[in-house]
Amino acid sequence: MDDAAVFDPPIASCTSCGALPPAAPAQLARCGPCKSVAYCNRECQKAHWPAHKAECKVRAAALAASVAAAQRESLEKAERAMDAAERLSAAALRAAAAAGDAAAQCVLGARLRDGKGGEEEDQPAARKQLELAAAQGFAPALNHLGQIYAEGIGFAEPNAAAAAGYFERAAKLGFPFAQNSLG
């Protein structure tokens, strides 16, 4: 999850000196841990740190809790969607996948890869479905692709770099299996 997405509106001026950025507020650098203040440069950040330090710790903890809660909610939603997709008939699963349902794409991709659930094995179609779900940021699909590339299963030759990329994206979304795969 992108922590910056939690903040609205952007911070318009430097928290330390009050200067406006030359072009847009996006040119200000947010405090890394708490994301609640922004500075025009490193010197302003250092100058403001004594006043900000205590508040930063409190806000960073609140942000971490908020991000963790959002990740849990997202994972629970993904689990419910996967459970629902698993219960669909082959025809209904294909229709849901064609309509862009990421969970259906993930389940269909796994079935096509393994030739299970009433599907004939079809590696190119499996890859397409899993990549469509992954492109939507669907953590189970990202993790699934990570496993496929880590182990060289089905359509993929072993590729540690590709596996790590998929695991990192899934882990950033809070997917625990991907976090375990990264160590």
C-alpha positions in Angstrom: 0.0 0.0 0.0 1.3 3.5 -0.8 1.5 5.4 2.4 1.4 8.7 0.5 -2.1 7.9 -0.7 -3.3 8.3 2.9 -2.7 12.0 2.8 -5.0 14.6 1.3 -4.4 17.5 0.6 -0.8 17.9 -0.2 1.4 20.0 2.1 1.7 23.4 0.4 4.7 24.9 2.1 7.9 23.8 4.0 7.1 23.0 7.6 10.3 24.5 8.8 10.8 27.8 6.9 7.3 28.2 5.4 8.7 28.6 1.8 6.5 27.7 -1.1 8.1 25.2 -3.5 9.1 26.7 -6.9 6.6 24.7 -8.9 4.3 22.4 -7.1 3.8 21.0 -3.5 4.9 17.6 -4.8 8.5 19.0 -4.8 8.4 19.1 -1.0 9.9 16.0 0.7 7.6 14.5 3.4 9.0 13.2 6.6 9.8 9.5 6.0 8.4 8.0 9.2 5.2 10.1 9.8 4.5 11.6 6.4 2.7 14.5 8.2 5.2 17.3 7.5 7.3 18.3 4.5 10.5 20.2 3.9 12.0 22.0 1.0 15.5 20.6 1.7 17.6 18.5 4.2 18.7 21.6 6.1 15.1 22.5 6.9 14.4 19.0 8.0 17.4 19.0 10.4 16.5 22.4 11.8 12.9 21.3 12.5 13.7 17.9 13.9 14.0 18.9 17.6 10.5 20.3 17.5 9.1 17.5 15.4 10.7 14.4 17.0 8.1 13.6 19.7 5.2 14.3 17.4 6.8 12.2 14.6 7.0 9.1 16.8 3.3 9.3 17.7 2.1 10.1 14.1 4.4 7.3 12.7 2.8 4.8 15.0 -0.7 5.9 14.1 0.2 5.7 10.4 1.7 2.3 10.8 -1.5 1.1 12.6 -3.7 2.6 9.9 -1.7 1.0 7.1 -1.7 -2.3 8.8 -5.5 -2.1 9.3 -6.0 -1.2 5.6 -3.8 -4.2 4.6 -5.7 -6.6 6.8 -9.0 -5.3 5.4 -7.7 -5.7 1.8 -6.4 -9.2 2.5 -9.7 -10.3 4.0 -11.5 -8.9 1.0 -9.1 -10.8 -1.3 -9.7 -14.0 0.7 -13.5 -13.7 0.4 -13.2 -13.0 -3.3 -10.9 -16.0 -3.8 -13.3 -18.3 -1.8 -16.3 -17.1 -3.9 -14.3 -17.6 -7.2 -13.3 -21.1 -6.2 -17.0 -22.0 -5.8 -17.9 -20.9 -9.4 -18.6 -23.3 -12.2 -16.0 -23.3 -15.0 -18.3 -21.3 -17.2 -19.1 -18.7 -14.5 -15.4 -18.5 -13.6 -14.5 -17.8 -17.2 -17.2 -15.1 -17.4 -16.1 -13.4 -14.2 -12.5 -13.5 -15.4 -13.4 -12.0 -18.8 -15.3 -9.3 -16.9 -12.1 -8.3 -15.1 -12.6 -10.0 -11.7 -9.1 -10.3 -10.3 -10.0 -13.2 -8.0 -11.6 -15.1 -10.9 -8.5 -14.4 -13.1 -6.2 -15.7 -10.3 -8.3 -18.9 -9.8 -8.7 -19.5 -13.5 -5.0 -19.0 -14.0 -4.1 -21.6 -11.4 -6.6 -24.0 -12.9 -5.3 -23.5 -16.4 -1.7 -23.9 -15.2 -2.5 -27.2 -13.5 -5.2 -28.5 -15.7 -7.7 -28.8 -12.8 -11.2 -27.6 -12.0 -12.6 -28.6 -15.3 -9.9 -26.7 -17.3 -7.5 -28.2 -19.8 -3.9 -27.3 -19.1 -3.0 -24.2 -21.1 0.2 -22.5 -19.9 -0.1 -19.3 -22.1 -3.7 -18.7 -21.0 -2.7 -19.4 -17.4 0.1 -16.8 -17.6 -2.3 -14.2 -19.1 -4.9 -14.7 -16.4 -2.4 -14.5 -13.6 -0.8 -11.4 -15.1 -4.2 -9.7 -15.6 -5.0 -10.2 -11.9 -1.5 -9.1 -10.9 -1.8 -5.9 -12.9 -4.8 -5.0 -10.8 -2.6 -5.4 -7.7 -4.3 -8.6 -6.6 -1.9 -9.8 -3.9 -2.7 -13.6 -4.2 -1.9 -13.4 -8.0 1.3 -11.6 -7.3 2.3 -14.2 -4.8 1.3 -17.0 -7.1 3.5 -15.6 -9.9 6.3 -15.3 -7.4 6.0 -19.0 -6.6 5.8 -19.9 -10.2 9.0 -18.1 -11.1 10.8 -19.2 -7.9 10.2 -22.8 -8.6 10.0 -22.8 -12.4 6.5 -24.2 -12.4 4.4 -24.5 -15.5 5.0 -21.7 -18.0 8.0 -20.3 -16.3 11.7 -21.2 -16.0 13.2 -20.5 -12.6 13.9 -16.7 -12.4 14.9 -15.5 -8.9 14.7 -11.8 -9.9 11.2 -12.1 -11.3 10.1 -14.1 -8.3 11.5 -11.5 -5.9 9.7 -8.7 -7.8 6.4 -10.4 -7.5 6.9 -11.4 -3.9 8.0 -7.8 -3.0 4.8 -6.3 -4.6 2.6 -8.8 -2.8 4.5 -8.3 0.5 4.1 -4.5 0.2 0.3 -5.2 0.0 0.7 -7.1 3.3 0.4 -10.6 1.9 1.9 -12.8 4.6 3.0 -15.7 2.4 5.0 -13.4 0.1 6.6 -11.8 3.2 7.6 -15.3 4.3 9.0 -16.0 0.9 11.2 -13.0 1.1 12.6 -14.1 4.4 
